[in-house]
C-alpha cells in the first residue's frame, strides 16, 4: 500500500493537536489552552485551562487506531500527562518526519514549524511568530477575555496548518506501509520522550541551593586548590604561557593551531585529558569555570531536573539536550547532584562497548563479533592479530591491550596514526603498524566501513535499519563523518527502542544519556526493575543487531541516601564539597 493523502492512512480518527502552557524551567507545565482539529471533518474545538482541568479524559477519542498529528509531540504528551490524561494514541510527529526527510540537507538549517511550512510551499498557512504573544502566555496570567481569545487564536494557527503539512509531505514523497511504520515508531519514541520530560531526574535541591549561594567564593578557592598541581593561573586567569611550561615539564605533546599556539578548545582538552589523565583535573576546572552556570540547571520546586531532551536534533538522530539545563550536560562532577528521594533508588544502565557491537554485527564481520563477545574486544584484537599469545590476560599484557584499545576505539572515527599514537602514548610508526593490523584482521568490517564512506561522499543515502537517513549532496563534509555515522545512528535507534519498551512497560525512565538509561524505583523494587530494563535493552539491541546478537548491559544502582557519581567527576566533587564545608 502507498499513501499519497492523509485520508487513506489506516486510522479510524485523525486529530491535529496543540497546547499552550506556561511555567518555569524544570516545572511541570501549567496548561493554558488546547486546540484540536478533527482532520476528517475539519471541525475545530478550542478549550481554555478552566475546562481542561475539569476533564478526566481528552476531548477526542483515544486508542491505537486514533492518530494524533503534532509538531514536536513531547510537548503535547507532557501537557496530557500534566492533566492526568491517557496517552493511549498513535502519534505521527511532523517535526521528526521533517527532520528525517531533510537530514543532511545543508539548505535546511532551521526546523521549526514555520520552516517546515516554508519548505513545502505552505507560506500562506505560516502562523504568526509574535514574541509578545509568547511572553503573554509564559506570564502565567491572569488574562483578560480579549487576551484569552488572542491566545486561543494563536494556538489555532499552529493546529490548522498540520493537516495541509502532512498532506504535502505525502504528496511529495508517498509513504509505503513500511515507511508509515517507521514514522509510527518515531512517534512512539516521541511519546516516551514526553513521559521522560514529565518525570525528570531527582536532584539534591539543598546542595544545589547552597552551591548557588556560595559559588563565587568557591570558584576562587577551587582555582587555588586545583592549580597547585599545575601553576597555570594568575589572579584567577588561565595563562597559556604557564600551561606551555607545564606541558614541557611533563613531556606532554599538545595539539597546536596553524599559528603555533596551543589548541585550547573544549574538545581538545577533553580528548587530551583522556589520553593524559594528569590533566583531567585541569580540564574539569576549565569546564567548570568556563561553562558551568549552576543556576541554569532546569530544576523544579519538586527537586526534579526537567528540560527538553531535543530528540532527533543530531544528524545521527541522537538527542541533544541543553548542556546547561540538563544535569548530564555540564562538568561531570555536577552529576553528583543526582540523588534519589527517601525510599527510592536509581539505576544507571549502559550498553557495554555498544559501537563495537554495532560495527561487528552490521558489517557481518564474525571475527570482530567474536572479539566483542569475549567481553574484552581490545585484548581479543591483540590475540587475533598475533600481538599477544592466546592465553594473554588484561593483567599479563596490559601495555599491548592499551595500545590495541586506542586502535579499536579510534577506527570507528577514522582516527589517524598520529591520533592513535597520542592516545596510546606510542610512536606514530607503531600506531601505523597497529592500524594496518586492524585492517588485516577485520577485513570484512573495513570493506563495509569504506563502502559507507564512499556512498556518503558520492551523495548517496545511508540509512539505519529503522529508516533514519542521511544524504549530503552539497556543502562541506568530512569523510570520517560517514565512517562513524552508521554506529552512532544505529546506537540512537537502539536507545529509542529501549526507551519505548521501558516506558510502555511501566518502568520509571528518567532520561537517556547517549548509550545509557537512568531509571527510578522504590528501594524494594529497584533490583527487579533493573532486570526488566535489561530485558528492554537486550530486545532493543537484538532488534538493531539481528537475531541472536545482543549487546551486553552493565548496571550501577544508587540507593538512598547515596548519590549518583561519575568516576571522572569524583575528585572534583570531593574538592568542591570540601570547600563548601569551609564557607
N, C-alpha and C positions, 0 to 999 in steps of 0.2 A: 504493500500500500504506500502511495506517495501523497503527502498532504501539501496542497497549494493554497489552502484557505482555512481559516480558523474553524469554521462551522463543521468541517469534515474530521476534525480531530476527535478521537474516540472518548468523549466525555459527555456525561449527561448534562452538566451545567458548566458554564464559564463565568467567572466573575473577575473584573478588574477592581483592585482594592488599593487604597492608600490611606494612611493615618497621618495626622499631625500630632505632635506631642512636645512636651517641654520637660525640663529637668536638668540638673547639673550633671557634669561628667561623673560617672560611677554610680549614679542613682538609677533605680527602676523608673522608666519613663512615666510621666503623668500624661494620660491621654487627653488630648484637646478635642479632636473630632475624627470622624471616619467618613469616607465616601466610597460607595460600592456601585458598580455598574454591571448589570446582567448583560453579558455580551451577546446573548441570543436575542433578547427582546429590545435591548438598548436602554431599558429603564434604569434611571439613576436614583439612588436613595442617599440622603445625607443625614448624618447623626452627630449631635453635639454630645459633649462629655457627660452631661447630666443623664441623658437617655442611655448612653453606653454603659455607664456604671450600674444601671439597674438591670441590664441584660445578663442572663445566665448563660446564654448561647449566642453565637454570632447572628446577625440579621441576614444570613444567607445559609443555604444548605451546605452540609458537610458530607464527607465520605471520600473514599478513594476515587470514585467516579466523578468527583467535582474538582475542577481545576481553578486555582487562583492564579491570575496573571498579574505579576507585580514587576516593579523595577527596584531591585535590591530588597529581596524578601526578608532578610533578617530583621529589618525594622518593623515590618508588618507582623512577623512572628513574635517578636518581643512585645509588641503592643497587645496582641491577642493573649499572650501569657500574662501580661500585666493586668488584663481584665478577667483572668482565670477562665478563658475560653478554651475549648478544644482546638487543637491544630490538626485534626484528622481530615486533611485535604491533600490533594496533589498540588504541586507548585511548579509553575513554569516561570522562571525568573529571567526577564528580558535583559537585565544587566549582565548576568552570567552568559547568556547566549550571544549578546553583542560582543562581549569580551572574547568568546570562543570564535566568533565569525571573523574578528579583526585582529586576533593575536599575532603580533609580529609586523603589522602594517605600520610603517613609520609615519604615515599621514594621519593616523588616528591617535592623537595624543591624549585627549580628554574623553572620558567615557561616561559622563553624566547623562541623564535622560534627554536634556536639550541637545546634546551632541549626537546621541543615537538618532533622534528625530531629524537633525540636520543631515546625517549620513544617508538616511533613507528618503530624503527629499520631502519630509513632512513639516516644512518650516511654518506652515500656517497653523499647526497644532502645538507649536512650542509654547509651554507655559511661561508666564512672566517670571523673571528672576528678580525678585524685589527683596533687597536686603532689609528694607524697613518692615516688610511683611514677616520675614523670618524672625526678626528681632521682636516683633509684636507677639508672635506665637511663643517664642522662648521666654518671654517675660513672665509667663505663667498666669496672666490675668490679674484682676478681673477685667472682662472685656465688655464694651457696650454692645447693644444689639447690632449696630452698624458694623462694628469690628468683627462680631461673630459671623455675620453674613460674608464679610470680606475674606475671613479665614476659610470658611466653607467653599467659597468661590475659588480661592487659591488651591485648595486641596482637590477640588473637582477638576481643575485643569490637568493635574497630574494623573487623573483616572481616565478621562475621556480620550486621551491620546494613546492608551495602551492597546486597545483593540486595533486601530489602524497600524500601530507599530508592529505587532506580531503578524498581522496580515501582510505587511510589506516584507517582513523577514521571510515568510513562507513563499511569497511570490518570487522573491529574488533567488532563493535557494530552497526549493521544496524539501520537506522532511520525509524521509522514509520512516518506517516503524522503528528501525534501528536508531536513527537519528533522534526520533521522539523519545525513545527510552533513555538515550544519553542525556537529553535535556531534563527528563524527569529525575534521573539520578542526581544531576547537579541541583535540581530543585530540592530533593531530599537533603542534600548537604546544606543548602542554604537554610532549610528548616532547622537542622542540627546546630548551625551557627547561631541562629536566633535563640535557641534553647541555651547554648553556652553563654552567650552575651547576657541573657537573663539571669543565669545562675551566678556567674562570676567566680573570682578566686578569693578565698578568705585571707585577710590582711591583718597584721598586728597594728591596729589603728593607734594604740597608745604609744608604741615605739615610733611610728611614723610621725605622730604629732610632736613628740619630744625632739626628734631629729630635725624637723622643720623649724622648730622654735630656736634651736641652737646651731643651725647648720653653718652660719658664717663663722662662728667661733671654732667649730670642729674642723672646718676646711683648713684654716691656718695651722692648727695643731697637727692635722693629718699630713700636710706638706712637710712640716718639720720632722715628723716621726719617720715617714717613708723615705725622705730624702737623705737620711743618714746612710743609706745603702748606696746612694748614687752621687750626691753632691752636685745636682744639676739645677737647683732652684736658688734664686736670689730674690729676697723680699717677696716671695710668693710667685715669682715669674720663672717659667722654664727657660733655660738658656741653652741654645743649640751648641754653642762652643764648648760648654762644660760637658754636655752629653757626648760630644765627639771625643773629648778627652777620656770619658768613662769607657766608651766603646773601644778605644785604642788600648786602654789599660787592660781590659778584659778580653781583648783579641776577638771581638765580635764583629764580623763583616756586616755592614748595614747598607741597604739599597740607597742609591743616590739619584738625584734629579740630573737632567742634562747639564744643568748649571754647575754641578759638582756638590751642591748642598745635600744634606741628609734628607731623605724622604720621611716625613713625619706625620703622614695622614693616618687616620684611624685604622684602615685596613692593613697598612704596612706594619703598624705597631702590633696589631692583633696577630698577624702571621708570624712576625719575628718573636713575639712572646711565646708562641707555641714551639718554635724552633730553639729558642734560648730562654728557658724558664727563669733565668736570673732577672730578666726584665719584665716578668709578669706583674710584679707589684707596681712597677712604674707605669705599665700600661693601664692597670686598673685605676691608678691615681689620676692619670691624664684623662681617662674616660669619665671618671667621677667628676673631676673639676670642669672638664670641657663640655660635657653633655648633660650631666645629671641635674635635673630640676625636680626635687622630690615633691614639690607642691603641684607638679604637673600630673603625677600619678592619678588616674581616674578611680578614686575610692569613694564609695558611697557612705552614708551615715551608718549603714548596717555592716561596715567593715568589709565590703566586697569590692574587688577591683573589676570594673566593667568598662569595656571600651570596644569600639568597632574592630573586629578581627580582620577586616579588609580581605575577604576571600576572593580568590582569582585575581588578585592585584598584580602578581608577578607573571612574567612570561611563561614560567613553568607551571602556573596555576596554583602556586603556593600562596598562603596568606601573607599579608604584610601589615600587621598592626603597628600602631604608632610606637616609636622607640622611646617616647617619653611618657605616654599614658598607660602602656601595657607593662606590667611588673617584670616580664621577662625581657624587656627591651633595653633598659639601662645597664650599667656595670653589673657584673654577676653577683656582687655582694648584696645588692638590693633585693635579691631573691630571698634573702634571709627574713624579709618582712612577711613572707608567706607562712601562715601559721593556722592550723586547724582550730576551730572553735572547741570549747569544752565539750567532751563527749564524742568528738569527731576525729577522723583521721583522713589523711591524704595519701595518694599513691601516684608516683611518677613512673609511668611505664613507657619504655622506649625500645624501638627495634634495634637489634644489635647488628652493626655493620650493614645497614639497610642498602646503601648504594652498591656495595659489592654483591649482595644477593641479587639485586635487580640486574646489574650488569651481567652476572653469570647466567641467570635464568633467561633473560630476553635475548641474549646473544647465542644461547644454546651451547655455550662452552662448558661441557660437563667437567672438565678438569678444574675450571675456575669454581664451578658449583661444589665440587668435592672439597676444594680448598676452603670455601665458606663453611661447608658442612662440618669440617673438623673442629670448628669453634675458634680457630686461630689461623685466618687466611694469610697472615704475614709469614708465619713460620712455615705454613704449607707451601707457599711460593718458594721460600728458601730451599726446602727439601726437593720440590719438583724441579727446580732449576739446577739442582746439584750443588747448591751453595752450602748445604748443611746435610748431615747424614740422616737416614730415615728415623733414627731414634732421638733426634735432637729435641730439646725442650726449650721452653721460654727461659729457663734458668741457665741451661748449659750453653745456649747460643744467643744470648741477649743482644750482643752487638750486631750480628748479622740480621737478627729479627728486626731490630730498629731500622736498619738500612732498608730492608725489604718493605717495612711498613710505610716508609716515606714514598717508595715506588708505587706500591699498591694503591695508596690513597691519592697520590698525585696523578696517576694515569687517567682517572676519571675526569680530571680538569685539564688534561693536556699539559701537565707541568713539564717544564724544560729540565734538561740535565742540570742546569745551574740551580733551578729551584729545588730539585731533589737533593743536590749537593748541600745546599743551605739547610734544608730540613733535616737531613741525616747527618750533617756535620762530617761530610766526606769530600774527597777531591772530585772535581767535575768529571774527570775521566772515568773514575769508578762509577759515578752516577750514570754516565752514558752506557757503560757496560751493563749495569743493572737494568736500565730501561730496555736495552736490547734483549736481555734475558727474559724480561717480562713479555716482550713481543713474541719471542720464540716459544715460550712456554704456553701462552694463552693466545694462540694464533686465531682461533675462531672468534674470540672476543674482539681482537683488533681488526679483523675483516669487517665485522659488524659495526664497530665504532667508526672506522674510516668511511664506511658506506654512509652512515648517518651524517657525518661531516660533509661529505661530498654532496649528498642530496640537499642539505641545508644551504650550502654555498651556491648551488645551482638554482636556488629559488623554489625547490620542490617542497611539498608539505611533509612535515614529520607529524606523527600523531600517536597519542597513547592508546592503550588497549580500550579505554572508555571514551575516546573521542576528543581529548583536549589536544588541539593542534598548534603548530607554529609554522608560519611561512613568511620568509623575509625576501621580498623581491627587489628592494632598493634600500639605500641608506648604508651607514657604516655598521658592519657586523664582524665579530671576531670568530675565527674558525673554531676556537675552543668552546664557544657557546653551544655548538651542535654536538660536541663530544659529550658534554655533561648534561645537556638538556634531557635526553631520554631517562637518565637516572633520577634527576630531580623531578621531572614531570610525572613519572610513574610512582615516585615516592609520595608525591602530592595526591595522586589517585588512591594510593594505599591508605594514606591518612584520612582522606574524605570518606572512604567506605567504612573504615573503622569507627569514625565519628558517627556516621549514620546508624550503624548497627548498635553502638553503645547507647545512643540517645533513644532509639526505637525500642531497646530492651530495658529501658528504665534506669540505666546507670547514670549517676550524677556526674556528668562530664563538665569539668570547669573550663578547660581550654586545651587546644592543640598547641604544641611547641615543636615545630619543624618535624622531627621524626619521633615525637613522644606525645603522650596524652596524660593529663592530670585529672584525677577523679577524686571525689569526696564521698565518704560513707561514715555511718556510726562506727564507733570503735569495735563493736562486736560483729560487724558485718564487713569490715574492710578486706579481710582475707578472702572471703567468698566473692566479693566484688572484683578483686584483682584477678581471680580465676576467670570470672565472667568476661572481664575486659581483655584478658589474654586470649580468650577464645575469639572475641571480636577481631582482635588484631591479627590472629593467625588466619582466620577466614579471609580477612581483607588482603593479607599478603598472598594467600593462595589464589585469590581472585585475580591478582595482578601478575603473579609469577607463573601461574599454571598449576595444574593438578599435581599434588604430591610435593610441591615446593613451598615451604613455609619459612618465613623469616623469624628468627628467634626473638623473644621479648624478655627484657630484664625489668624488674620492678623494685622500686625503692619506696618503702612505706614510712610515713611520718605520723606518729600518734601523738595526740595531745598529752602533755603540754609541750612537746617538741616542736621544732620549726623546720621548714624545708631549707636546705642549704646546698648550693652548688660548690663542689670541692674547690673549684678555681676561685671562688669568692670568699672562702672561709677565712683566710688570713686577713683580708681587708675588713671583713665584718668584725672580726675579733678586735682589730685595732680601733675601729670606729666605736664599737661598744665600750672599749676601754676609755677612750677619750670622752665619750658621753657620760660615763660614770664620774669623770673628774669635773664636769661642769656644774 
